[in-house]
């Protein structure tokens, strides 16, 4: 491991100032379940000159809460995966998100790993991104005074494997999930039922009224460089009455839209096949629970 400077700021302003000072040569750490392993193994693209530990910043580690004024659930970046899984607010209003967290790693790792870290790591197979994008989540980003703060749709946050829109000096601070979210489900396929990375992950959300789909999100994970929406499949669901035949067509279209690769965890053909199977399964689950 190459030498580096270590900082543990106590305020958000200090953190963004440090990140801006090192101009892209600093890395943020919270749980450290991914970054520290990569640093020890020497597999990072560029070895950081500084590590900025944000765990002491109190304003980043509050419990998930409902903001009734803006009708959103706020998730701070330092919310742990286990905290997300166990949160009464999440379990009541976004059970699919709690389920996604439950599919990840072991309880020991979930007690360390954070929501912000999972998203900023930007692994194509990450479990939280597909369901959060399906729920139309917004990413809130803090920056140094010269740049300021901004909020963007989470679907626009990822730019490639391990890459995000965060500029030097910027930090993901929270997520906002609409409170009146439609019905949603997260499906994950992996060789093992636990302690494994997704071969395919799918986040789905639907709003159904009078036998028609009024809102649809189909978000695919582990089958493209970034989590991707199957937009043509969504359009198929919105095009007419929500029949089993339409669901079948949408599932096939989602598989056609996916862009998987061959790797040690599965072939492109197999991943594409599982996209169709899982999309159909998820849509049937949601419509079976909907009043259509």
GUVEX-694469 format. One line per field, with one value per residue: residue number from 1; x, y, z of N, C-alpha, C in turn. Coordinates in steps of 0.2 Angstrom, whole numbers. Example, Ala and Ser with C-alpha at 12.3 -4.5 7.8 and 13.67 -1.06 7.14 Angstrom:
// residues 2
i 1|2
nu 66|64
nv -28|-11
nw 39|35
cau 62|68
cav -22|-5
caw 39|36
cu 66|64
cv -16|0
cw 39|39
//
This chain:
// residues 292
i 1|2|3|4|5|6|7|8|9|10|11|12|13|14|15|16|17|18|19|20|21|22|23|24|25|26|27|28|29|30|31|32|33|34|35|36|37|38|39|40|41|42|43|44|45|46|47|48|49|50|51|52|53|54|55|56|57|58|59|60|61|62|63|64|65|66|67|68|69|70|71|72|73|74|75|76|77|78|79|80|81|82|83|84|85|86|87|88|89|90|91|92|93|94|95|96|97|98|99|100|101|102|103|104|105|106|107|108|109|110|111|112|113|114|115|116|117|118|119|120|121|122|123|124|125|126|127|128|129|130|131|132|133|134|135|136|137|138|139|140|141|142|143|144|145|146|147|148|149|150|151|152|153|154|155|156|157|158|159|160|161|162|163|164|165|166|167|168|169|170|171|172|173|174|175|176|177|178|179|180|181|182|183|184|185|186|187|188|189|190|191|192|193|194|195|196|197|198|199|200|201|202|203|204|205|206|207|208|209|210|211|212|213|214|215|216|217|218|219|220|221|222|223|224|225|226|227|228|229|230|231|232|233|234|235|236|237|238|239|240|241|242|243|244|245|246|247|248|249|250|251|252|253|254|255|256|257|258|259|260|261|262|263|264|265|266|267|268|269|270|271|272|273|274|275|276|277|278|279|280|281|282|283|284|285|286|287|288|289|290|291|292
nu 4|3|10|-1|-10|-20|-36|-49|-62|-75|-85|-96|-92|-79|-75|-78|-70|-57|-57|-58|-46|-37|-40|-46|-37|-39|-48|-64|-69|-79|-87|-78|-77|-75|-66|-54|-50|-46|-36|-26|-24|-19|-27|-33|-37|-30|-18|-23|-18|-23|-34|-50|-59|-76|-84|-86|-94|-108|-120|-122|-126|-139|-154|-165|-178|-195|-198|-211|-215|-209|-213|-205|-193|-179|-163|-148|-131|-122|-130|-131|-130|-137|-144|-152|-160|-166|-173|-188|-196|-191|-195|-209|-213|-205|-203|-197|-184|-179|-178|-169|-157|-156|-152|-139|-122|-115|-122|-112|-104|-114|-116|-106|-104|-110|-124|-121|-108|-110|-116|-107|-96|-100|-102|-107|-115|-121|-133|-142|-144|-152|-165|-167|-167|-178|-187|-187|-177|-168|-152|-142|-130|-116|-105|-89|-88|-86|-92|-104|-120|-130|-143|-148|-156|-155|-153|-145|-133|-122|-108|-100|-92|-87|-87|-93|-104|-98|-88|-71|-70|-83|-97|-107|-121|-134|-150|-165|-181|-196|-211|-224|-222|-224|-230|-217|-203|-188|-178|-166|-153|-141|-128|-127|-138|-135|-122|-116|-113|-123|-128|-138|-148|-164|-174|-190|-204|-221|-237|-253|-269|-286|-285|-274|-257|-250|-238|-221|-206|-192|-178|-161|-148|-131|-130|-125|-114|-117|-131|-146|-161|-174|-181|-189|-196|-203|-211|-219|-227|-235|-243|-255|-269|-265|-261|-258|-251|-245|-237|-228|-222|-216|-206|-198|-194|-186|-176|-170|-165|-155|-137|-127|-111|-100|-93|-84|-95|-106|-113|-116|-128|-135|-137|-145|-156|-160|-164|-176|-184|-184|-189|-202|-207|-206|-215|-227|-228|-230|-242|-251|-253|-259|-273|-281
nv -6|11|26|38|53|56|61|67|75|85|92|95|105|106|93|94|105|99|89|96|103|93|90|78|68|63|51|46|38|28|16|8|-5|-9|0|0|-13|-14|-4|-11|-22|-16|-12|-1|12|23|27|34|51|55|51|54|53|51|48|54|65|72|76|68|56|53|45|37|47|55|68|78|90|91|79|67|53|54|49|48|48|41|31|14|-1|-11|-3|2|-9|-12|-1|6|16|14|1|1|11|9|-6|-14|-8|-11|-24|-26|-22|-32|-42|-41|-45|-50|-49|-43|-36|-28|-19|-11|-6|7|16|27|24|12|16|26|18|13|0|-11|-21|-18|-18|-8|2|-1|-3|10|19|14|19|32|40|54|61|70|82|88|102|112|129|137|129|125|117|103|94|79|67|50|41|48|48|39|35|26|10|10|24|40|55|64|78|84|88|87|78|65|67|64|55|57|50|48|50|45|33|22|4|-7|-18|-28|-39|-52|-61|-74|-85|-90|-89|-80|-68|-65|-59|-50|-58|-55|-41|-33|-19|-14|-4|0|9|6|9|7|-5|-1|3|17|22|17|9|0|-6|-11|-21|-26|-29|-21|-7|3|4|2|9|0|7|5|-6|-1|8|-1|-6|5|6|1|-9|-18|-33|-51|-55|-42|-40|-51|-47|-35|-40|-48|-37|-30|-39|-39|-26|-26|-26|-36|-44|-57|-66|-72|-75|-77|-80|-69|-73|-80|-71|-62|-70|-72|-59|-58|-68|-64|-51|-53|-61|-52|-42|-49|-52|-39|-34|-44|-40|-28|-18|-22
nw 0|-5|3|11|15|30|34|46|45|54|50|36|27|30|24|11|7|9|0|-12|-11|-14|-27|-34|-31|-19|-8|-2|13|22|28|23|17|4|-2|6|5|-9|-9|-2|-10|-21|-32|-36|-49|-48|-35|-20|-14|-2|11|16|29|33|43|55|53|59|52|42|45|50|55|43|38|36|26|28|22|9|5|4|8|17|15|23|18|26|31|36|28|35|44|35|31|43|46|52|45|32|30|31|21|9|6|-3|-5|8|7|-4|3|12|5|3|6|22|39|47|38|33|44|43|30|19|13|4|1|-6|-17|-23|-26|-37|-44|-57|-54|-42|-28|-23|-32|-44|-38|-31|-42|-49|-40|-42|-36|-29|-30|-18|-18|-11|-12|-14|-9|-21|-30|-26|-20|-27|-34|-42|-53|-48|-58|-67|-61|-62|-73|-78|-76|-59|-59|-57|-58|-49|-46|-42|-25|-23|-14|-11|-1|3|-1|-9|-8|-16|-7|-9|-17|-31|-31|-29|-32|-29|-38|-37|-44|-40|-39|-26|-11|-2|3|-10|-26|-37|-52|-61|-57|-54|-53|-51|-53|-52|-56|-56|-63|-66|-74|-82|-84|-77|-73|-75|-71|-76|-71|-74|-67|-67|-80|-89|-92|-83|-71|-79|-87|-94|-106|-118|-115|-104|-110|-118|-108|-104|-115|-117|-111|-96|-99|-97|-109|-113|-103|-105|-117|-114|-105|-114|-122|-113|-110|-123|-123|-114|-110|-108|-103|-106|-92|-78|-69|-77|-93|-107|-114|-105|-95|-102|-104|-91|-87|-95|-89|-75|-76|-81|-70|-59|-64|-64|-51|-45|-52|-48|-35|-37|-39|-52
cau 0|7|8|-6|-12|-27|-40|-56|-66|-81|-91|-97|-88|-72|-74|-78|-64|-51|-58|-57|-39|-33|-42|-47|-32|-42|-54|-68|-70|-84|-87|-71|-78|-72|-60|-48|-47|-43|-30|-22|-23|-16|-31|-37|-35|-24|-17|-25|-14|-26|-40|-55|-64|-82|-89|-87|-99|-115|-126|-122|-128|-145|-159|-170|-184|-199|-199|-218|-216|-208|-216|-199|-190|-172|-158|-141|-126|-119|-134|-128|-135|-141|-148|-157|-164|-170|-177|-196|-198|-190|-199|-216|-214|-201|-201|-192|-177|-176|-177|-163|-152|-156|-149|-132|-116|-117|-124|-106|-102|-120|-116|-101|-105|-115|-128|-117|-102|-112|-118|-101|-92|-103|-101|-112|-119|-123|-140|-146|-145|-158|-172|-168|-168|-185|-191|-186|-173|-164|-145|-141|-123|-113|-98|-86|-92|-85|-96|-111|-123|-134|-147|-149|-159|-150|-152|-140|-127|-117|-106|-97|-90|-83|-87|-99|-103|-95|-82|-67|-73|-90|-98|-114|-123|-141|-154|-172|-185|-203|-215|-230|-219|-228|-228|-210|-200|-181|-176|-158|-151|-134|-127|-129|-144|-133|-115|-114|-114|-129|-127|-143|-152|-169|-178|-196|-210|-227|-243|-259|-276|-291|-282|-269|-251|-249|-231|-217|-199|-189|-170|-157|-142|-126|-131|-123|-108|-121|-138|-150|-168|-177|-186|-194|-200|-208|-216|-224|-232|-239|-246|-262|-272|-260|-263|-252|-247|-241|-231|-223|-219|-211|-201|-194|-190|-181|-170|-167|-162|-149|-131|-123|-105|-98|-88|-84|-101|-112|-112|-121|-134|-138|-139|-151|-162|-163|-168|-183|-187|-185|-194|-209|-209|-207|-221|-233|-229|-233|-249|-255|-255|-262|-281|-283
cav 0|17|31|43|58|54|67|65|81|84|95|94|110|103|88|97|109|94|85|101|104|87|90|72|64|61|46|46|32|28|9|5|-12|-10|4|-3|-20|-12|-1|-16|-26|-12|-13|5|14|28|27|41|54|57|48|58|49|56|45|59|70|70|78|63|49|53|39|38|51|57|75|79|96|89|72|62|50|56|44|50|44|36|26|8|-6|-15|2|3|-15|-12|5|6|20|11|-6|3|15|6|-12|-17|-6|-14|-31|-26|-21|-38|-47|-39|-47|-53|-44|-39|-31|-23|-15|-6|-3|13|18|32|20|7|20|29|13|12|-7|-12|-26|-16|-20|-3|7|-2|-1|17|22|13|23|39|43|60|61|77|82|95|104|118|136|139|125|124|110|101|88|76|60|45|38|51|49|34|37|20|5|14|31|44|62|68|82|85|93|85|73|63|68|60|53|58|45|51|46|42|29|16|-2|-9|-25|-30|-46|-53|-68|-75|-92|-92|-85|-74|-67|-66|-53|-51|-60|-50|-37|-29|-15|-13|0|1|12|3|11|5|-10|2|5|24|23|11|9|-6|-4|-17|-21|-31|-31|-15|-4|6|3|5|8|-3|12|2|-11|3|11|-6|-7|10|7|-2|-13|-22|-40|-55|-54|-36|-41|-55|-43|-31|-44|-49|-31|-28|-43|-36|-19|-26|-26|-40|-47|-64|-66|-78|-76|-79|-78|-64|-76|-82|-65|-59|-74|-71|-53|-59|-72|-60|-45|-56|-63|-46|-38|-53|-51|-32|-34|-48|-37|-22|-19|-21
caw 0|-5|8|10|21|32|37|48|46|58|46|29|24|30|20|4|6|8|-7|-17|-11|-17|-34|-37|-28|-12|-9|4|16|28|30|21|16|-3|-4|10|1|-15|-8|0|-16|-26|-38|-38|-55|-46|-28|-18|-10|4|13|20|33|34|48|61|51|61|48|36|48|54|53|38|41|31|26|25|18|2|3|2|13|16|17|23|15|31|33|35|24|40|46|30|31|49|47|52|40|25|30|30|15|4|8|-9|-3|13|4|-7|8|15|0|2|11|29|44|49|33|32|49|41|23|19|7|0|-2|-11|-24|-26|-28|-44|-47|-61|-50|-35|-27|-21|-37|-48|-35|-30|-48|-50|-35|-44|-31|-31|-26|-16|-18|-8|-16|-10|-10|-28|-35|-23|-20|-32|-34|-48|-52|-47|-64|-70|-56|-64|-79|-80|-70|-54|-61|-56|-60|-44|-48|-37|-20|-22|-10|-10|6|5|-6|-7|-11|-16|-1|-13|-22|-33|-29|-31|-30|-31|-39|-38|-46|-39|-38|-19|-9|2|2|-17|-30|-42|-59|-63|-52|-57|-49|-54|-50|-56|-53|-60|-62|-71|-78|-86|-81|-77|-71|-75|-71|-76|-70|-74|-64|-69|-87|-93|-88|-77|-70|-85|-88|-100|-108|-123|-111|-100|-115|-119|-102|-104|-122|-117|-105|-93|-99|-97|-115|-113|-98|-108|-122|-110|-102|-119|-124|-108|-112|-129|-122|-109|-114|-104|-106|-103|-87|-74|-66|-81|-100|-109|-116|-99|-91|-106|-103|-84|-88|-97|-83|-69|-77|-81|-63|-55|-66|-62|-44|-44|-55|-44|-29|-39|-41|-59
cu 4|5|3|-7|-19|-30|-47|-60|-72|-87|-91|-93|-81|-70|-74|-72|-58|-52|-56|-49|-35|-35|-42|-42|-34|-47|-57|-69|-75|-84|-80|-71|-75|-66|-53|-45|-44|-37|-24|-19|-19|-20|-35|-33|-29|-24|-19|-19|-16|-32|-44|-60|-70|-86|-90|-92|-106|-121|-126|-125|-134|-149|-163|-176|-188|-199|-206|-219|-214|-210|-210|-197|-182|-168|-151|-136|-122|-124|-131|-133|-139|-146|-154|-162|-168|-174|-185|-199|-197|-195|-206|-217|-210|-198|-196|-185|-174|-174|-170|-157|-151|-152|-141|-127|-119|-119|-118|-104|-108|-119|-110|-102|-111|-118|-124|-111|-104|-113|-112|-96|-94|-101|-107|-117|-121|-130|-144|-148|-151|-165|-173|-169|-176|-189|-191|-182|-169|-157|-144|-133|-120|-106|-95|-89|-91|-90|-103|-114|-128|-138|-149|-153|-154|-148|-146|-133|-121|-115|-102|-95|-85|-83|-93|-98|-100|-88|-78|-70|-80|-91|-105|-116|-130|-144|-161|-177|-193|-207|-221|-227|-224|-226|-221|-208|-193|-180|-169|-157|-143|-134|-128|-134|-141|-125|-112|-116|-119|-126|-132|-147|-157|-173|-184|-201|-215|-233|-248|-265|-281|-288|-276|-263|-250|-242|-227|-210|-196|-181|-166|-151|-137|-127|-129|-117|-111|-128|-142|-157|-169|-182|-191|-199|-205|-213|-221|-229|-237|-244|-253|-264|-266|-262|-257|-248|-243|-235|-226|-219|-214|-205|-196|-190|-185|-175|-166|-163|-156|-143|-126|-116|-104|-92|-88|-91|-107|-110|-117|-128|-138|-141|-145|-157|-165|-166|-175|-187|-189|-190|-201|-211|-210|-214|-227|-234|-233|-240|-253|-257|-259|-269|-282|-289
cv 6|22|36|47|55|60|64|71|79|88|94|99|108|98|90|101|104|91|90|103|99|86|83|67|61|56|47|39|33|21|6|-2|-14|-6|1|-9|-18|-9|-6|-21|-22|-12|-7|8|19|28|34|44|56|53|52|54|53|53|49|64|69|71|73|56|49|47|42|42|53|65|77|85|95|82|67|59|52|51|47|46|39|31|19|4|-10|-10|3|-3|-15|-6|5|10|17|4|-4|6|12|-1|-16|-14|-9|-22|-31|-26|-28|-43|-47|-42|-50|-47|-40|-34|-25|-18|-10|-2|2|13|22|28|15|10|23|24|12|6|-8|-17|-24|-16|-14|2|5|-1|6|21|21|17|30|43|49|60|68|77|89|96|110|124|138|135|125|117|109|95|85|69|55|42|41|52|44|35|31|16|9|21|34|51|67|71|82|90|91|79|71|63|64|58|55|53|47|47|42|38|24|9|-4|-16|-25|-37|-47|-60|-69|-82|-94|-87|-79|-74|-68|-60|-55|-53|-55|-47|-33|-25|-13|-9|1|5|10|6|9|0|-7|4|13|26|17|12|2|-5|-11|-16|-27|-33|-26|-12|0|3|6|4|5|1|9|-2|-7|6|5|-7|-1|11|5|-6|-18|-30|-44|-55|-48|-37|-46|-52|-39|-34|-46|-43|-29|-33|-41|-30|-20|-27|-30|-42|-54|-63|-72|-80|-78|-76|-72|-67|-78|-76|-62|-63|-73|-64|-54|-63|-68|-54|-48|-58|-57|-42|-42|-52|-44|-32|-38|-45|-30|-23|-17|-25
cw 0|1|6|16|23|36|40|50|50|55|39|25|24|25|13|2|5|2|-13|-17|-14|-24|-37|-35|-21|-13|-2|6|22|31|29|18|8|-4|0|7|-5|-14|-6|-5|-21|-33|-40|-45|-53|-38|-25|-14|-3|5|17|23|35|40|54|59|53|57|42|39|53|51|48|41|35|32|23|21|11|0|1|9|12|19|17|20|19|34|32|31|29|43|41|30|37|50|47|46|33|25|28|23|8|5|3|-7|3|11|0|-3|11|11|0|8|17|33|46|44|32|38|48|35|23|12|2|-3|-7|-18|-27|-28|-36|-48|-51|-58|-44|-34|-26|-27|-41|-44|-33|-36|-50|-46|-37|-39|-33|-27|-24|-15|-15|-12|-12|-12|-17|-32|-32|-23|-26|-31|-41|-47|-52|-53|-68|-66|-59|-71|-82|-74|-65|-55|-60|-58|-55|-46|-41|-32|-19|-18|-10|-3|8|-2|-4|-11|-11|-11|-5|-18|-24|-30|-32|-29|-33|-32|-40|-39|-45|-38|-31|-16|-5|1|-5|-21|-36|-49|-63|-57|-56|-52|-53|-50|-55|-52|-58|-58|-67|-76|-83|-82|-82|-76|-72|-75|-71|-76|-70|-72|-67|-76|-92|-89|-82|-76|-76|-85|-94|-103|-113|-119|-107|-104|-117|-114|-102|-110|-122|-111|-103|-93|-98|-103|-116|-109|-101|-114|-119|-108|-108|-122|-119|-109|-118|-128|-118|-113|-110|-107|-103|-98|-83|-70|-70|-88|-102|-111|-110|-95|-95|-104|-96|-83|-89|-91|-77|-70|-77|-74|-59|-57|-64|-55|-42|-46|-51|-38|-31|-40|-48|-62
//
